[in-house]
Every structure is written in C-alpha cells, then in structure tokens.
Amino acid sequence: MRRPLLWLLGGFVLSALNVRAHPVAQGAIDIVVSADHIEVKVRVSDEEAFVAEAFGVKNQGNATLEGVRERHGQYLLIHLHLRVDEIAVNGRLIEIIPPQETKPEGLIGYLFWFNLPLGHRPPARLHLEEDVLNEFVFAPGNRWEASYIVRIAKRNEVMREGLLLTSRQPLFFDLAAAGEGTNKSESRLQKWQMALAFLRHGIAHILGGYDHLLFVAGLVLAVASLWDLLKVVTAFTVAHTITLTLAVLDVVRLSDRIVEPMIAASIVFVALQNLFAPARSRGWTRLGVAFGFGLFHGLGFAGGLLHAMEGMQGVAIATAIAAFSIGVEIGHQIVGLPLFAGMQLTRAYSRRSSDPERVPRWLLRAGSSVICVAGGIYLVAALR
C-alpha cells in the first residue's frame, strides 16, 4: 500500500512541476578546502530531486521518498564537476541530511568528499562546473536548470561567499591569491563580479519565467504612451522589489500554495480587464493592479534565494538582491519594450485608415485572449 500511495503523491507533485512557469531549481553549496581533501555540501530542494526522478531513468527500484533522495545524491555526483589545479578529482557521497535537520530547514543536504591525489600540494585553484537538470526539456528551447549560491572556506575561515554557479556560469577560484589577503581594489572587483553574476541570473530567471512575462505582456498591451508604460513598469518594479527583499531577508514568507495561484490569477485578471474593461486598463486602476499583484510576483522571484543566501553577510545580501532585481527588470524590458514598440508602430500605421483603432484593438483582444488562456492553465495547475 505504501508504494502506490507514494507514486500517486509523486505523480501529483510532478504533474504540477510540468506546468510550472520557472524551470529553475535553486540551492546552495558550501566548499571546505583541506590539505588532502575537499568537502562539498550541497543543499537542494525536493523539487530538484523530483524533477531528476521524473524525467530520468525509469524503474530505478526503491520508490520511497528516501530512495528518491538517495538516487539524487548519486545524480549530483555525476553532474557536479570539480577540478583542482586543472586535475579532475572524483568524489563520493558520504552523508544525506534530511530536510528537517538542515539549516535552514526544508532543503536536503548532501555531503560529498573529494580526495586529492597522493602527494598533491595544497590546492591553489578550484574549477567547479555543473549541468544539473540540463538534459531535461521544460519547453521548446527552454531546459530545466539548477543554480547554486556558493561559499568557499579553508579550514574554518570563509574565503568567499555569494558566488553564483549555474550551467552557464562555471566557478573559478584562486585559493592562493585569496590566502594572501584581499586589498580594497580586489574587494571592489569581487563585489562587481558578484553583482554581475546575480544581474545575469536575474535576466535568465525572468526570461525563463513565463508567468511573469505573461503578466508584463498583459500590462504592456494596453499601454497607450511611453509615459503610461513608465508609470506601470515603475509600480510593478517597486512592488516586486519590496517583497523580493522582505522575502530574502525572511521578514515576509508566504506558502507557494498562495503565491503561485495569485501570480496565475494576476495574469487572468489583467487579460480579462483588457478584454472587458479596456477603459480601466489605464490610469490609477491599472497602476493599483500592477502594484498589488506585483507584491506577489516579488515573492515568486524570491524563490529559493531565501534558503540559498542563508549565512551570507549583510553587504553581500544587499548586493545580490539589488543586482538580481535589476536583472529581473532588464529581463522584463527585453520583452516589454519590443512589444510596446510594435503596438506603437501599428497605431502609427493605422492612422491612415478610416478606423485607426481597429487593428490595435484587434491585437489587444487577440493578445489578451491568448494570455488569458495561458494564465488559466497556470491557475488550474496551481490550484490542484
């Protein structure tokens, strides 16, 4: 009885994952360097393990939750690639830490041990790459991926934190240079490098977040002028930046059972407003909608950043949040500005006709209808 129930639960969870709007699992990695070995502690969500289980090799045996987590540990060992001084080193899984025992709670902990070759001098350079979940397709042209915030320590001394590791951003770290101390110019360079990494991460995160892009598209379709666009975007940006910051700082937390349906509902609401109350799709009413729903989108942006940033210092957290938020906004504009420009060109061309609003009105209705259907699909999935 236990196995069928587990598979039923897993099927329910995985069916929801298949229609989720963000194909990104977020976690954290702590690396501790010693003279003859390197310990790597990886903290991941159950979501990451379930995705690998759902799309990976079938009929792997033990169908319990413990079995899924154990298999994911072996999966990580294959998809994390560590080189020390340009030499590939092999590791082994030595411990699985259940979510209730990790800090913060809710993430599975995996402790890996990488032995250095006999007679190898103390490590000078680390090179870490990962391709976790990259073999699984989320949607055409969009694969699943995992990202990790990395902290590196030598014995008990933290050398760097807030480093970002993704499939597109491998991690290179010079242990020898870090051990000699960091002057002010190097410290500034490190902060800029971290900011750039999180800015890129914010852009990639939003371009893979179909739910947020649909909401922004619904807002932009109804915009009549550049001034209206600026006001709507500002309202949305201020709102999601507030809740993103509060969520990452662990001041405000809401369950995904609330956040995901509200984000999906925001898509449907904006699309329906465009279709049936176009007069209210501009002005203060639309600004209130952009701000109100933007608060929930900010909680969605936070995602696993709360868990992944645990233990980071205040300045590093502030830099990461600011850069990530700017990246998210750039991602919005990559989609929003061309859409706005296209609508404006259509209006300019249509002025020569007897009914200058006919084509723009048709585009608004057609685009909003598509957005409404897509939002409805997300809403049904989020409420299941």
C-alpha positions as CSV (number, residue, x, y, z in Angstrom):
1,M,0.0,0.0,0.0
2,R,2.8,2.4,0.8
3,R,4.4,2.2,-2.7
4,P,1.2,3.0,-4.7
5,L,0.4,5.9,-2.4
6,L,3.9,7.3,-2.8
7,W,3.8,7.1,-6.6
8,L,0.3,8.7,-6.5
9,L,1.7,11.6,-4.5
10,G,4.8,11.8,-6.6
11,G,2.7,11.9,-9.8
12,F,0.6,14.7,-8.4
13,V,3.7,16.7,-7.5
14,L,5.4,16.1,-10.8
15,S,2.3,16.9,-12.9
16,A,2.3,20.3,-11.2
17,L,6.0,20.7,-11.9
18,N,5.4,20.0,-15.6
19,V,3.3,23.2,-15.9
20,R,5.2,25.4,-13.5
21,A,6.5,28.6,-15.1
22,H,10.0,28.6,-13.7
23,P,12.3,25.7,-14.8
24,V,14.9,26.7,-12.3
25,A,15.8,24.9,-9.0
26,Q,17.8,27.0,-6.6
27,G,20.2,25.7,-3.9
28,A,23.4,26.3,-2.1
29,I,26.9,24.8,-2.0
30,D,29.5,25.0,0.8
31,I,33.0,24.1,-0.1
32,V,35.6,23.4,2.6
33,V,39.2,23.0,1.4
34,S,41.8,21.0,3.4
35,A,45.3,19.9,2.5
36,D,44.4,16.4,1.3
37,H,40.7,16.6,0.5
38,I,37.8,18.8,-0.3
39,E,34.3,18.6,1.3
40,V,31.4,19.8,-0.7
41,K,28.0,20.2,1.0
42,V,25.1,20.7,-1.4
43,R,21.7,21.8,-0.2
44,V,18.8,21.3,-2.7
45,S,15.0,21.4,-2.7
46,D,12.8,18.3,-3.0
47,E,11.7,19.9,-6.3
48,E,15.1,19.4,-7.8
49,A,15.2,15.7,-6.7
50,F,11.7,15.1,-8.0
51,V,12.4,16.7,-11.4
52,A,15.5,14.5,-11.9
53,E,13.5,11.4,-10.8
54,A,10.5,12.2,-13.1
55,F,12.5,12.8,-16.2
56,G,15.4,10.5,-15.6
57,V,15.7,6.7,-16.0
58,K,12.5,4.9,-15.0
59,N,12.0,1.9,-12.8
60,Q,15.1,2.5,-10.7
61,G,13.9,0.4,-7.7
62,N,13.2,1.8,-4.3
63,A,10.0,4.0,-4.7
64,T,10.2,5.6,-1.3
65,L,11.0,9.3,-0.7
66,E,14.3,8.2,0.9
67,G,15.1,6.3,-2.3
68,V,14.4,9.3,-4.5
69,R,16.7,11.4,-2.3
70,E,19.5,8.8,-2.3
71,R,19.3,8.5,-6.1
72,H,19.6,12.2,-6.4
73,G,22.8,12.2,-4.4
74,Q,24.3,9.9,-7.0
75,Y,22.9,12.0,-9.7
76,L,24.6,15.1,-8.3
77,L,27.9,13.3,-8.0
78,I,27.7,12.7,-11.8
79,H,26.7,16.3,-12.7
80,L,29.0,18.3,-10.4
81,H,32.5,18.5,-12.0
82,L,35.3,19.6,-9.7
83,R,38.9,20.2,-10.9
84,V,41.7,21.1,-8.5
85,D,44.8,22.7,-10.2
86,E,43.4,21.6,-13.6
87,I,43.2,17.9,-12.3
88,A,39.7,16.3,-12.3
89,V,39.0,14.8,-8.9
90,N,36.5,12.1,-8.1
91,G,34.2,12.2,-5.1
92,R,31.9,10.0,-3.1
93,L,28.6,10.6,-1.2
94,I,29.2,10.2,2.5
95,E,26.0,11.5,4.1
96,I,22.4,12.6,3.2
97,I,21.0,15.1,5.6
98,P,17.1,15.1,5.7
99,P,15.3,18.5,5.3
100,Q,14.3,18.7,9.0
101,E,17.9,18.6,10.1
102,T,19.4,21.1,7.6
103,K,19.8,24.8,8.3
104,P,17.6,26.4,7.1
105,E,15.0,23.7,7.2
106,G,13.4,22.5,4.0
107,L,16.4,21.6,1.9
108,I,18.0,18.2,1.5
109,G,21.7,18.2,2.4
110,Y,24.3,16.1,0.6
111,L,27.9,15.8,1.9
112,F,30.5,14.8,-0.7
113,W,34.1,14.0,-0.1
114,F,36.7,14.6,-2.8
115,N,40.2,13.1,-2.2
116,L,43.2,14.8,-3.7
117,P,45.9,12.7,-5.5
118,L,48.6,11.3,-3.2
119,G,51.5,13.7,-2.9
120,H,49.5,16.6,-4.3
121,R,50.5,20.0,-3.0
122,P,47.8,22.1,-1.1
123,P,45.2,23.2,-3.6
124,A,45.8,26.5,-5.3
125,R,42.9,26.8,-7.8
126,L,39.4,25.4,-7.9
127,H,37.2,25.0,-11.0
128,L,33.6,23.9,-10.5
129,E,31.1,23.2,-13.2
130,E,27.5,21.8,-13.1
131,D,24.9,20.6,-15.6
132,V,22.3,19.6,-13.1
133,L,18.8,19.0,-14.8
134,N,20.1,20.4,-18.1
135,E,19.3,17.2,-20.0
136,F,15.6,17.7,-19.3
137,V,13.5,19.8,-21.6
138,F,10.9,22.1,-19.9
139,A,9.6,23.7,-23.0
140,P,10.8,24.0,-26.6
141,G,14.1,25.9,-26.4
142,N,14.0,26.1,-22.6
143,R,15.6,23.4,-20.5
144,W,15.4,22.8,-16.8
145,E,18.4,24.1,-14.8
146,A,19.7,24.4,-11.3
147,S,21.6,27.3,-9.8
148,Y,23.6,27.4,-6.6
149,I,25.0,30.2,-4.3
150,V,28.5,29.1,-3.3
151,R,30.6,29.7,-0.2
152,I,34.2,28.7,0.0
153,A,36.1,28.1,3.2
154,K,39.6,27.0,4.0
155,R,39.5,25.1,7.3
156,N,37.3,27.4,9.4
157,E,37.9,30.6,7.5
158,V,35.4,31.8,5.0
159,M,37.3,33.0,1.9
160,R,34.4,34.0,-0.4
161,E,30.6,33.8,-0.3
162,G,27.8,34.9,-2.6
163,L,29.4,33.2,-5.6
164,L,26.9,32.1,-8.2
165,L,27.2,28.8,-10.0
166,T,24.9,27.9,-13.0
167,S,25.3,25.8,-16.1
168,R,26.2,28.9,-18.0
169,Q,28.5,30.4,-15.2
170,P,31.2,27.9,-14.0
171,L,33.1,28.9,-10.9
172,F,36.8,29.6,-10.9
173,F,38.5,30.4,-7.6
174,D,42.2,31.2,-6.9
175,L,42.9,29.9,-3.4
176,A,46.5,31.0,-3.4
177,A,45.6,34.7,-4.2
178,A,42.7,34.6,-1.6
179,G,45.1,33.3,1.0
180,E,47.4,36.3,0.6
181,G,44.7,38.7,1.7
182,T,42.3,41.0,-0.2
183,N,43.1,44.7,-0.7
184,K,40.4,47.3,-1.3
185,S,40.6,47.2,-5.1
186,E,40.3,43.4,-5.1
187,S,37.4,43.6,-2.7
188,R,35.6,46.1,-5.0
189,L,36.3,43.8,-8.0
190,Q,34.9,40.8,-6.2
191,K,31.7,42.8,-5.4
192,W,31.3,43.9,-9.0
193,Q,31.8,40.3,-10.2
194,M,29.2,39.1,-7.7
195,A,26.8,41.8,-8.8
196,L,27.3,41.0,-12.5
197,A,26.7,37.3,-11.8
198,F,23.4,38.0,-10.0
199,L,22.4,40.5,-12.6
200,R,22.8,37.8,-15.3
201,H,21.0,35.4,-13.1
202,G,18.0,37.8,-12.8
203,I,17.8,38.2,-16.5
204,A,17.9,34.5,-17.1
205,H,15.4,33.9,-14.3
206,I,12.8,36.2,-15.8
207,L,13.3,35.1,-19.4
208,G,12.5,31.6,-18.3
209,G,9.6,32.7,-16.1
210,Y,6.6,32.6,-18.5
211,D,4.1,33.6,-15.8
212,H,5.8,36.9,-15.0
213,L,6.4,37.6,-18.7
214,L,2.7,37.0,-19.5
215,F,1.7,39.4,-16.8
216,V,4.0,42.1,-18.1
217,A,2.8,41.5,-21.7
218,G,-0.8,41.9,-20.5
219,L,0.2,45.3,-18.9
220,V,2.1,46.5,-21.9
221,L,-0.6,45.6,-24.5
222,A,-2.9,48.2,-23.0
223,V,-0.4,50.9,-22.7
224,A,-1.0,53.9,-25.0
225,S,2.1,56.1,-24.4
226,L,5.6,55.9,-23.2
227,W,4.6,57.8,-20.1
228,D,1.9,55.2,-19.3
229,L,4.5,52.5,-19.8
230,L,6.9,54.2,-17.4
231,K,4.2,54.5,-14.7
232,V,3.0,50.9,-15.0
233,V,6.5,49.5,-15.0
234,T,7.5,51.6,-12.0
235,A,4.5,50.5,-10.0
236,F,5.3,46.8,-10.8
237,T,9.0,47.2,-10.1
238,V,8.6,49.0,-6.8
239,A,6.1,46.3,-5.6
240,H,8.1,43.2,-6.6
241,T,11.4,44.8,-5.3
242,I,9.8,45.4,-1.8
243,T,8.5,41.8,-1.4
244,L,11.6,40.2,-3.0
245,T,13.8,42.0,-0.4
246,L,11.5,41.2,2.5
247,A,11.3,37.5,1.5
248,V,15.0,37.0,1.1
249,L,15.6,38.7,4.4
250,D,13.0,36.3,5.9
251,V,10.7,39.1,7.0
252,V,7.8,38.0,4.9
253,R,7.1,34.5,3.9
254,L,4.0,33.0,2.1
255,S,3.4,29.5,1.1
256,D,3.7,28.6,-2.6
257,R,0.1,27.4,-2.3
258,I,-0.8,31.1,-2.0
259,V,1.9,32.8,-4.1
260,E,1.6,30.6,-7.2
261,P,-2.2,30.8,-7.6
262,M,-2.1,34.6,-7.0
263,I,0.6,35.0,-9.7
264,A,-1.5,33.0,-12.1
265,A,-4.7,34.9,-11.2
266,S,-2.9,38.2,-11.9
267,I,-2.4,37.0,-15.5
268,V,-6.0,36.1,-15.9
269,F,-7.2,39.3,-14.2
270,V,-5.1,41.7,-16.4
271,A,-6.1,39.9,-19.6
272,L,-9.8,40.0,-18.7
273,Q,-9.6,43.6,-17.8
274,N,-8.1,44.3,-21.2
275,L,-10.9,42.4,-22.9
276,F,-14.0,43.5,-21.0
277,A,-13.0,46.8,-19.2
278,P,-10.4,48.4,-21.5
279,A,-11.2,51.8,-20.1
280,R,-9.9,50.6,-16.7
281,S,-6.7,49.1,-18.3
282,R,-5.1,52.6,-18.0
283,G,-4.8,55.2,-15.2
284,W,-4.9,54.7,-11.5
285,T,-6.8,51.4,-11.6
286,R,-4.2,49.7,-13.7
287,L,-1.4,51.1,-11.5
288,G,-3.1,49.6,-8.5
289,V,-3.4,46.3,-10.2
290,A,0.3,46.4,-11.3
291,F,1.4,47.3,-7.7
292,G,-0.9,44.9,-5.9
293,F,-0.2,41.8,-7.9
294,G,3.5,42.9,-8.2
295,L,3.8,42.2,-4.4
296,F,3.0,38.5,-5.1
297,H,5.3,38.4,-8.1
298,G,8.1,39.6,-5.9
299,L,7.6,36.6,-3.6
300,G,7.7,34.4,-6.7
301,F,11.0,36.0,-7.7
302,A,12.5,35.2,-4.3
303,G,12.0,31.5,-4.9
304,G,14.8,29.6,-3.3
305,L,17.0,32.7,-2.8
306,L,16.0,32.8,0.9
307,H,17.4,29.3,1.5
308,A,20.4,29.7,-0.8
309,M,21.5,33.0,0.8
310,E,21.4,31.7,4.4
311,G,24.6,32.7,6.2
312,M,25.6,35.5,3.8
313,Q,26.7,38.8,5.3
314,G,24.6,41.9,5.0
315,V,26.6,43.7,2.3
316,A,26.7,40.6,0.2
317,I,23.0,40.1,0.5
318,A,22.3,43.7,-0.4
319,T,24.5,43.5,-3.4
320,A,22.9,40.2,-4.6
321,I,19.3,41.4,-4.1
322,A,20.0,44.7,-5.9
323,A,21.8,43.1,-8.8
324,F,19.2,40.3,-9.1
325,S,16.3,42.9,-9.0
326,I,18.0,44.9,-11.8
327,G,18.4,41.8,-13.8
328,V,14.8,40.9,-13.4
329,E,13.8,44.4,-14.6
330,I,16.1,44.2,-17.6
331,G,14.5,40.9,-18.5
332,H,11.1,42.5,-18.3
333,Q,12.2,45.3,-20.7
334,I,13.7,42.8,-23.1
335,V,10.2,41.6,-23.7
336,G,8.1,44.7,-22.8
337,L,9.9,47.3,-24.9
338,P,9.7,45.5,-28.3
339,L,6.1,44.7,-27.6
340,F,5.4,48.3,-26.8
341,A,7.3,49.5,-29.9
342,G,5.3,47.0,-32.1
343,M,2.0,48.3,-30.8
344,Q,3.1,51.9,-31.3
345,L,4.1,51.2,-34.9
346,T,0.8,49.5,-35.5
347,R,-1.0,52.6,-34.2
348,A,1.1,54.9,-36.4
349,Y,0.4,52.8,-39.5
350,S,-3.3,52.5,-38.7
351,R,-3.8,56.3,-38.5
352,R,-4.2,56.4,-42.3
353,S,-7.2,54.1,-42.2
354,S,-10.9,55.1,-41.6
355,D,-10.9,53.3,-38.3
356,P,-7.4,53.9,-36.8
357,E,-8.1,51.9,-33.7
358,R,-9.3,48.8,-35.5
359,V,-6.0,46.9,-35.8
360,P,-4.6,47.9,-32.4
361,R,-7.9,46.9,-30.8
362,W,-7.8,43.6,-32.6
363,L,-4.2,43.0,-31.4
364,L,-5.2,43.9,-27.9
365,R,-8.1,41.4,-27.9
366,A,-6.2,38.6,-29.6
367,G,-3.1,39.0,-27.4
368,S,-5.2,39.3,-24.2
369,S,-7.2,36.2,-25.2
370,V,-4.0,34.1,-25.6
371,I,-2.6,35.5,-22.3
372,C,-5.9,34.7,-20.5
373,V,-5.9,31.1,-21.7
374,A,-2.3,30.6,-20.7
375,G,-2.9,32.2,-17.3
376,G,-5.9,30.0,-16.8
377,I,-3.8,26.9,-17.4
378,Y,-1.3,28.0,-14.8
379,L,-4.1,28.9,-12.4
380,V,-5.7,25.4,-12.7
381,A,-2.3,23.8,-12.2
382,A,-1.5,26.0,-9.2
383,L,-4.8,25.2,-7.5
384,R,-4.6,21.4,-7.9
